[in-house]
Each structure stands twice: as C-alpha cells, then as structure tokens.
Amino acid sequence: MYFTDRGIEELDERRGEEQVTLGWLAARLQFFADLHPEFGVPVGRLATWLAHSDEDGEP
C-alpha cells in the first residue's frame, strides 16, 4: 500500500456511505487548494482528470 492509499482508505471508511455532488467536491478541492497553495497544481490536475475521466474509457 502506498502512503497516499491510506488517505483514500480513510475517506472511504469515514464517508464512503455519503452521497455528494460534484459541486460540493469542487468547492472542497478549491478550499483545500486555497489553504495549501503548494498543492494547487496537483489538485487542479486531479480536478481536470475527474472532469475528463469519462472520455478515456476509465471507470
């Protein structure tokens, strides 16, 4: 398991049953990037990948 997988697993364990909108997710990503500008580029790349992920055949 990679270090980053632990955060993903924690998210799934704590909030995996919740339903959210993509608008809510976008707001949370923006809030995180505002608090931690050093992660702005990776957060932006993740958001772009999520926005286009249905175009490349990936689930």
Residue, then its C-alpha position, 0 to 999 in steps of 0.5 A: m500500500y502506498f502512503t497516499d492509499r491510506g488517505i483514500e482508505e480513510l475517506d472511504e471508511r469515514r464517508g464512503e456511505e455519503q452521497v455528494t455532488l460534484g459541486w460540493l467536491a469542487a468547492r472542497l478541492q478549491f478550499f483545500a487548494d486555497l489553504h495549501p497553495e503548494f498543492g494547487v497544481p496537483v489538485g487542479r490536475l486531479a480536478t481536470w482528470l475527474a472532469h475528463s475521466d469519462e472520455d478515456g474509457e476509465p471507470 
